[in-house]
Amino acid sequence: MPNYQVIIYWSDEDNAFIAEAPELPGCMADGKTRQEVLANLEVIMEEWITTARELGRPLPDIKEKLSYA
């Protein structure tokens, strides 16, 4: 699976961690722990990519790595 950027944050409203893959529109998951939310997101990302390929849609480009100065 391509290495897309993942953002994980806590949501007080949902009382859960939320993870997003910004390059994959609508690709989000939730979980009780960081580990759980990441595992859930990986499943959703695989499904997103599989569906895109089945529909003949190109996969989004992967953003460049962030660098810290």
Secondary structure, 3 states (H helix, E strand, C coil): CCCCCCEEEEECCCCEEEEECCCCCCCEEEECCHHHHHHHHHHHHHHHHHHHHHCCCCCCCCCCCCCCC
